[in-house]
Amino acid sequence: MNIDMTRRTLLHLAGVSSFAAAAAAAARAEAGGNGGGPTFASRTPMRIGMVTMRVRKLDAMADYYRDVLGLAVMERSTTAVVLGAGGVKLLVLEAHPDAASEARNAAGLYHTAFLMPARKDLARWLVHAATHRVPLSGFADHRVSESIYLDDPEGNGIEVYADRDPSLWQWSDGTVTMATDQLDVDDLVSLTNTRVSDYAHAPEGLRIGHVHLRVGDLAQADGFYRGTIGFDPTRERNGAAFLSSGHYHHHLALNTWQSAGAGRRDEAATGLAWFSLEIEKPDLFAAKEERLRQAGVQLAPVANGLEAVDPWGTRVRLIKI
């Protein structure tokens, strides 16, 4: 497979006629911002840990994340599958065979963003996706990162991406510059052999860099995730807000593009069950817990931490590591 064939294959998989169209699709998916990278994102005071989803077809979904993303199956039962990379648990799939599909205009998961340790890993994965004819939904250069979008078999959004060096990010008064430009796929895949896929497994450093949520109201979401949990705002644009810890471009994105005015989520439907935020320092964890209690947020104990619920019923676990 040469580079031209890779380009044609990728365009076919994305269902578009040009990479400009693919960038436009990514713009619709992100409306101006994105990012993620393990070496930076995982060193911040608070970062994304795991994502747990309710799924109808457990085996098929587990096989998808294993075969498409290269995640390792770490635990498997008739009711749940745990997948990860480098011995780190990243994704839990819970079997709910009779669950209704969560509506696209409901609050919930917009996408889970899997970040690659290096740009070459992203290139290797892209060749893998093209070789195996994995349907893709968009490609974009977000200036802080390069991103590829797809959906799993039950419609949960996925982003696979790599960060640019943080020294290249542009900040002004606490706001980071992000965009949705055309991805230079030729330059990306020049880092690897486009004739054969060598991406059998996810790299050990693969992590979830950020979670992107659908919410019913940005101000209310900001009040919970920034005002109560304590994320810092990094950008707000076109019905979306981006929040982070430790001057990362964002660990959490929130949008109302399809879900404006959404009410409480249906916990019996498919989609996001909970995601976790990892916190290393005991004093920081204690401060977060105190903020939540003072705000009147009901908390439930979980292993190594506590669980809160956002205004739409999405469960967020704060974990001491």
DODO-780425 format. One record per residue (C-alpha): residue number from 1; x, y, z. Coordinates in steps of 0.05 Angstrom, whole numbers. Layout:
BEGIN
<num = NUM	X = X	Y = Y	Z = Z>
...
END
This chain:
BEGIN
<num = 1	X = 0	Y = 0	Z = 0>
<num = 2	X = 32	Y = 66	Z = -22>
<num = 3	X = 16	Y = 134	Z = 6>
<num = 4	X = -32	Y = 151	Z = -51>
<num = 5	X = -70	Y = 86	Z = -38>
<num = 6	X = -72	Y = 103	Z = 36>
<num = 7	X = -102	Y = 171	Z = 20>
<num = 8	X = -155	Y = 142	Z = -25>
<num = 9	X = -171	Y = 88	Z = 25>
<num = 10	X = -178	Y = 139	Z = 81>
<num = 11	X = -223	Y = 183	Z = 40>
<num = 12	X = -267	Y = 124	Z = 23>
<num = 13	X = -271	Y = 103	Z = 96>
<num = 14	X = -290	Y = 173	Z = 116>
<num = 15	X = -343	Y = 177	Z = 62>
<num = 16	X = -316	Y = 242	Z = 34>
<num = 17	X = -284	Y = 266	Z = -31>
<num = 18	X = -227	Y = 307	Z = -2>
<num = 19	X = -188	Y = 319	Z = 62>
<num = 20	X = -219	Y = 388	Z = 64>
<num = 21	X = -286	Y = 353	Z = 71>
<num = 22	X = -257	Y = 308	Z = 124>
<num = 23	X = -233	Y = 370	Z = 162>
<num = 24	X = -303	Y = 399	Z = 156>
<num = 25	X = -331	Y = 335	Z = 186>
<num = 26	X = -281	Y = 341	Z = 243>
<num = 27	X = -302	Y = 413	Z = 252>
<num = 28	X = -374	Y = 390	Z = 261>
<num = 29	X = -349	Y = 339	Z = 311>
<num = 30	X = -307	Y = 388	Z = 351>
<num = 31	X = -329	Y = 458	Z = 331>
<num = 32	X = -259	Y = 486	Z = 339>
<num = 33	X = -218	Y = 448	Z = 390>
<num = 34	X = -187	Y = 384	Z = 412>
<num = 35	X = -126	Y = 350	Z = 440>
<num = 36	X = -92	Y = 300	Z = 484>
<num = 37	X = -23	Y = 271	Z = 500>
<num = 38	X = 0	Y = 223	Z = 554>
<num = 39	X = 68	Y = 252	Z = 571>
<num = 40	X = 38	Y = 319	Z = 590>
<num = 41	X = -35	Y = 302	Z = 606>
<num = 42	X = -16	Y = 246	Z = 654>
<num = 43	X = 30	Y = 290	Z = 696>
<num = 44	X = -22	Y = 342	Z = 714>
<num = 45	X = -51	Y = 346	Z = 785>
<num = 46	X = -117	Y = 317	Z = 761>
<num = 47	X = -127	Y = 276	Z = 697>
<num = 48	X = -174	Y = 226	Z = 664>
<num = 49	X = -168	Y = 155	Z = 688>
<num = 50	X = -220	Y = 106	Z = 662>
<num = 51	X = -285	Y = 106	Z = 623>
<num = 52	X = -341	Y = 56	Z = 635>
<num = 53	X = -397	Y = 46	Z = 585>
<num = 54	X = -462	Y = 7	Z = 584>
<num = 55	X = -466	Y = -35	Z = 521>
<num = 56	X = -516	Y = -83	Z = 491>
<num = 57	X = -469	Y = -130	Z = 454>
<num = 58	X = -413	Y = -141	Z = 502>
<num = 59	X = -370	Y = -190	Z = 463>
<num = 60	X = -376	Y = -152	Z = 397>
<num = 61	X = -359	Y = -86	Z = 431>
<num = 62	X = -299	Y = -115	Z = 468>
<num = 63	X = -273	Y = -146	Z = 404>
<num = 64	X = -280	Y = -78	Z = 369>
<num = 65	X = -238	Y = -41	Z = 420>
<num = 66	X = -187	Y = -98	Z = 420>
<num = 67	X = -182	Y = -104	Z = 344>
<num = 68	X = -190	Y = -32	Z = 323>
<num = 69	X = -153	Y = 5	Z = 379>
<num = 70	X = -108	Y = -52	Z = 400>
<num = 71	X = -130	Y = -50	Z = 472>
<num = 72	X = -113	Y = -112	Z = 514>
<num = 73	X = -169	Y = -151	Z = 547>
<num = 74	X = -148	Y = -151	Z = 620>
<num = 75	X = -210	Y = -181	Z = 651>
<num = 76	X = -270	Y = -215	Z = 619>
<num = 77	X = -335	Y = -244	Z = 647>
<num = 78	X = -406	Y = -253	Z = 623>
<num = 79	X = -424	Y = -185	Z = 651>
<num = 80	X = -364	Y = -140	Z = 638>
<num = 81	X = -298	Y = -133	Z = 601>
<num = 82	X = -240	Y = -91	Z = 623>
<num = 83	X = -191	Y = -66	Z = 570>
<num = 84	X = -127	Y = -27	Z = 576>
<num = 85	X = -56	Y = -14	Z = 552>
<num = 86	X = 11	Y = -24	Z = 586>
<num = 87	X = -23	Y = -59	Z = 644>
<num = 88	X = -66	Y = 2	Z = 658>
<num = 89	X = -141	Y = -5	Z = 658>
<num = 90	X = -173	Y = 46	Z = 612>
<num = 91	X = -242	Y = 22	Z = 589>
<num = 92	X = -296	Y = -20	Z = 623>
<num = 93	X = -355	Y = -47	Z = 583>
<num = 94	X = -415	Y = -69	Z = 623>
<num = 95	X = -466	Y = -116	Z = 592>
<num = 96	X = -537	Y = -88	Z = 587>
<num = 97	X = -567	Y = -130	Z = 530>
<num = 98	X = -637	Y = -101	Z = 536>
<num = 99	X = -617	Y = -28	Z = 542>
<num = 100	X = -646	Y = 23	Z = 495>
<num = 101	X = -596	Y = 65	Z = 455>
<num = 102	X = -582	Y = 132	Z = 487>
<num = 103	X = -610	Y = 188	Z = 443>
<num = 104	X = -560	Y = 234	Z = 408>
<num = 105	X = -596	Y = 295	Z = 437>
<num = 106	X = -590	Y = 269	Z = 508>
<num = 107	X = -536	Y = 289	Z = 556>
<num = 108	X = -480	Y = 238	Z = 559>
<num = 109	X = -417	Y = 217	Z = 522>
<num = 110	X = -397	Y = 255	Z = 460>
<num = 111	X = -331	Y = 218	Z = 452>
<num = 112	X = -275	Y = 184	Z = 489>
<num = 113	X = -207	Y = 210	Z = 466>
<num = 114	X = -150	Y = 159	Z = 464>
<num = 115	X = -83	Y = 194	Z = 462>
<num = 116	X = -21	Y = 164	Z = 431>
<num = 117	X = 47	Y = 170	Z = 464>
<num = 118	X = 78	Y = 196	Z = 399>
<num = 119	X = 59	Y = 221	Z = 330>
<num = 120	X = 90	Y = 159	Z = 298>
<num = 121	X = 42	Y = 116	Z = 339>
<num = 122	X = -16	Y = 155	Z = 310>
<num = 123	X = 12	Y = 144	Z = 240>
<num = 124	X = 19	Y = 69	Z = 253>
<num = 125	X = -52	Y = 65	Z = 279>
<num = 126	X = -79	Y = 103	Z = 218>
<num = 127	X = -46	Y = 53	Z = 170>
<num = 128	X = -76	Y = -3	Z = 213>
<num = 129	X = -145	Y = 28	Z = 207>
<num = 130	X = -138	Y = 37	Z = 132>
<num = 131	X = -112	Y = -34	Z = 122>
<num = 132	X = -171	Y = -63	Z = 160>
<num = 133	X = -222	Y = -17	Z = 127>
<num = 134	X = -245	Y = 13	Z = 193>
<num = 135	X = -299	Y = 66	Z = 179>
<num = 136	X = -274	Y = 135	Z = 200>
<num = 137	X = -314	Y = 199	Z = 208>
<num = 138	X = -263	Y = 256	Z = 205>
<num = 139	X = -190	Y = 279	Z = 206>
<num = 140	X = -165	Y = 346	Z = 233>
<num = 141	X = -105	Y = 386	Z = 254>
<num = 142	X = -124	Y = 423	Z = 318>
<num = 143	X = -56	Y = 459	Z = 324>
<num = 144	X = -45	Y = 431	Z = 393>
<num = 145	X = -57	Y = 360	Z = 366>
<num = 146	X = -74	Y = 318	Z = 306>
<num = 147	X = -138	Y = 277	Z = 309>
<num = 148	X = -177	Y = 222	Z = 275>
<num = 149	X = -250	Y = 208	Z = 291>
<num = 150	X = -293	Y = 145	Z = 288>
<num = 151	X = -353	Y = 113	Z = 322>
<num = 152	X = -357	Y = 45	Z = 355>
<num = 153	X = -412	Y = -5	Z = 333>
<num = 154	X = -462	Y = 23	Z = 383>
<num = 155	X = -451	Y = 96	Z = 363>
<num = 156	X = -404	Y = 119	Z = 418>
<num = 157	X = -356	Y = 171	Z = 392>
<num = 158	X = -281	Y = 158	Z = 392>
<num = 159	X = -222	Y = 203	Z = 379>
<num = 160	X = -151	Y = 177	Z = 368>
<num = 161	X = -97	Y = 230	Z = 369>
<num = 162	X = -28	Y = 255	Z = 388>
<num = 163	X = -6	Y = 320	Z = 418>
<num = 164	X = 43	Y = 369	Z = 389>
<num = 165	X = 98	Y = 390	Z = 436>
<num = 166	X = 67	Y = 434	Z = 490>
<num = 167	X = 121	Y = 487	Z = 476>
<num = 168	X = 85	Y = 498	Z = 409>
<num = 169	X = 17	Y = 512	Z = 440>
<num = 170	X = -3	Y = 585	Z = 438>
<num = 171	X = -34	Y = 615	Z = 500>
<num = 172	X = -63	Y = 684	Z = 512>
<num = 173	X = -94	Y = 705	Z = 578>
<num = 174	X = -107	Y = 633	Z = 598>
<num = 175	X = -138	Y = 614	Z = 531>
<num = 176	X = -104	Y = 564	Z = 485>
<num = 177	X = -108	Y = 571	Z = 410>
<num = 178	X = -142	Y = 511	Z = 377>
<num = 179	X = -172	Y = 503	Z = 308>
<num = 180	X = -199	Y = 451	Z = 261>
<num = 181	X = -152	Y = 452	Z = 201>
<num = 182	X = -139	Y = 400	Z = 147>
<num = 183	X = -96	Y = 342	Z = 171>
<num = 184	X = -33	Y = 332	Z = 131>
<num = 185	X = -42	Y = 257	Z = 124>
<num = 186	X = 17	Y = 249	Z = 76>
<num = 187	X = 64	Y = 280	Z = 127>
<num = 188	X = 34	Y = 238	Z = 183>
<num = 189	X = 39	Y = 170	Z = 148>
<num = 190	X = 109	Y = 186	Z = 122>
<num = 191	X = 131	Y = 167	Z = 193>
<num = 192	X = 115	Y = 94	Z = 182>
<num = 193	X = 110	Y = 39	Z = 129>
<num = 194	X = 45	Y = 49	Z = 91>
<num = 195	X = 52	Y = -17	Z = 55>
<num = 196	X = 40	Y = -60	Z = 116>
<num = 197	X = 9	Y = -50	Z = 185>
<num = 198	X = 54	Y = -62	Z = 245>
<num = 199	X = 2	Y = -39	Z = 296>
<num = 200	X = -17	Y = -105	Z = 329>
<num = 201	X = -26	Y = -76	Z = 398>
<num = 202	X = -36	Y = -8	Z = 429>
<num = 203	X = 29	Y = 24	Z = 453>
<num = 204	X = 41	Y = 17	Z = 527>
<num = 205	X = 34	Y = 92	Z = 538>
<num = 206	X = -35	Y = 98	Z = 507>
<num = 207	X = -83	Y = 134	Z = 555>
<num = 208	X = -149	Y = 170	Z = 554>
<num = 209	X = -129	Y = 242	Z = 546>
<num = 210	X = -197	Y = 273	Z = 552>
<num = 211	X = -271	Y = 259	Z = 555>
<num = 212	X = -320	Y = 301	Z = 515>
<num = 213	X = -390	Y = 305	Z = 543>
<num = 214	X = -458	Y = 327	Z = 517>
<num = 215	X = -492	Y = 371	Z = 569>
<num = 216	X = -558	Y = 409	Z = 573>
<num = 217	X = -530	Y = 477	Z = 592>
<num = 218	X = -459	Y = 503	Z = 589>
<num = 219	X = -465	Y = 551	Z = 648>
<num = 220	X = -492	Y = 496	Z = 692>
<num = 221	X = -438	Y = 447	Z = 669>
<num = 222	X = -385	Y = 500	Z = 681>
<num = 223	X = -412	Y = 511	Z = 751>
<num = 224	X = -404	Y = 437	Z = 766>
<num = 225	X = -339	Y = 418	Z = 731>
<num = 226	X = -302	Y = 484	Z = 740>
<num = 227	X = -335	Y = 516	Z = 800>
<num = 228	X = -344	Y = 453	Z = 842>
<num = 229	X = -294	Y = 401	Z = 818>
<num = 230	X = -242	Y = 454	Z = 804>
<num = 231	X = -220	Y = 448	Z = 731>
<num = 232	X = -191	Y = 510	Z = 698>
<num = 233	X = -224	Y = 538	Z = 635>
<num = 234	X = -179	Y = 539	Z = 574>
<num = 235	X = -227	Y = 557	Z = 518>
<num = 236	X = -301	Y = 570	Z = 503>
<num = 237	X = -328	Y = 575	Z = 433>
<num = 238	X = -389	Y = 558	Z = 391>
<num = 239	X = -429	Y = 524	Z = 444>
<num = 240	X = -371	Y = 486	Z = 475>
<num = 241	X = -325	Y = 495	Z = 534>
<num = 242	X = -257	Y = 464	Z = 548>
<num = 243	X = -228	Y = 453	Z = 617>
<num = 244	X = -163	Y = 426	Z = 644>
<num = 245	X = -117	Y = 415	Z = 702>
<num = 246	X = -44	Y = 438	Z = 704>
<num = 247	X = -45	Y = 482	Z = 642>
<num = 248	X = -61	Y = 425	Z = 595>
<num = 249	X = -103	Y = 446	Z = 535>
<num = 250	X = -162	Y = 405	Z = 560>
<num = 251	X = -179	Y = 342	Z = 599>
<num = 252	X = -254	Y = 355	Z = 592>
<num = 253	X = -297	Y = 384	Z = 537>
<num = 254	X = -370	Y = 401	Z = 543>
<num = 255	X = -420	Y = 418	Z = 488>
<num = 256	X = -493	Y = 433	Z = 476>
<num = 257	X = -493	Y = 424	Z = 401>
<num = 258	X = -545	Y = 370	Z = 401>
<num = 259	X = -565	Y = 368	Z = 474>
<num = 260	X = -585	Y = 439	Z = 493>
<num = 261	X = -640	Y = 435	Z = 546>
<num = 262	X = -629	Y = 361	Z = 558>
<num = 263	X = -656	Y = 334	Z = 624>
<num = 264	X = -634	Y = 277	Z = 668>
<num = 265	X = -602	Y = 218	Z = 633>
<num = 266	X = -635	Y = 150	Z = 629>
<num = 267	X = -591	Y = 104	Z = 670>
<num = 268	X = -622	Y = 44	Z = 636>
<num = 269	X = -597	Y = 66	Z = 567>
<num = 270	X = -531	Y = 51	Z = 533>
<num = 271	X = -473	Y = 100	Z = 536>
<num = 272	X = -428	Y = 128	Z = 590>
<num = 273	X = -438	Y = 98	Z = 659>
<num = 274	X = -381	Y = 136	Z = 693>
<num = 275	X = -311	Y = 164	Z = 683>
<num = 276	X = -256	Y = 175	Z = 733>
<num = 277	X = -210	Y = 232	Z = 751>
<num = 278	X = -144	Y = 211	Z = 782>
<num = 279	X = -112	Y = 253	Z = 836>
<num = 280	X = -43	Y = 237	Z = 865>
<num = 281	X = -35	Y = 286	Z = 922>
<num = 282	X = -75	Y = 271	Z = 986>
<num = 283	X = -84	Y = 344	Z = 1003>
<num = 284	X = -111	Y = 360	Z = 934>
<num = 285	X = -160	Y = 302	Z = 938>
<num = 286	X = -183	Y = 326	Z = 1007>
<num = 287	X = -193	Y = 396	Z = 979>
<num = 288	X = -235	Y = 369	Z = 922>
<num = 289	X = -277	Y = 329	Z = 969>
<num = 290	X = -289	Y = 389	Z = 1014>
<num = 291	X = -309	Y = 432	Z = 954>
<num = 292	X = -360	Y = 380	Z = 933>
<num = 293	X = -389	Y = 374	Z = 1003>
<num = 294	X = -394	Y = 449	Z = 1012>
<num = 295	X = -431	Y = 453	Z = 946>
<num = 296	X = -481	Y = 403	Z = 972>
<num = 297	X = -463	Y = 349	Z = 921>
<num = 298	X = -484	Y = 280	Z = 945>
<num = 299	X = -423	Y = 234	Z = 948>
<num = 300	X = -419	Y = 159	Z = 949>
<num = 301	X = -357	Y = 119	Z = 969>
<num = 302	X = -322	Y = 77	Z = 916>
<num = 303	X = -256	Y = 39	Z = 917>
<num = 304	X = -199	Y = 89	Z = 931>
<num = 305	X = -245	Y = 149	Z = 925>
<num = 306	X = -314	Y = 177	Z = 918>
<num = 307	X = -367	Y = 186	Z = 866>
<num = 308	X = -406	Y = 250	Z = 849>
<num = 309	X = -462	Y = 260	Z = 798>
<num = 310	X = -465	Y = 318	Z = 750>
<num = 311	X = -531	Y = 357	Z = 737>
<num = 312	X = -551	Y = 307	Z = 683>
<num = 313	X = -536	Y = 243	Z = 720>
<num = 314	X = -467	Y = 229	Z = 692>
<num = 315	X = -426	Y = 197	Z = 747>
<num = 316	X = -356	Y = 223	Z = 760>
<num = 317	X = -307	Y = 185	Z = 805>
<num = 318	X = -250	Y = 221	Z = 840>
<num = 319	X = -196	Y = 169	Z = 853>
<num = 320	X = -135	Y = 173	Z = 898>
<num = 321	X = -74	Y = 141	Z = 865>
END
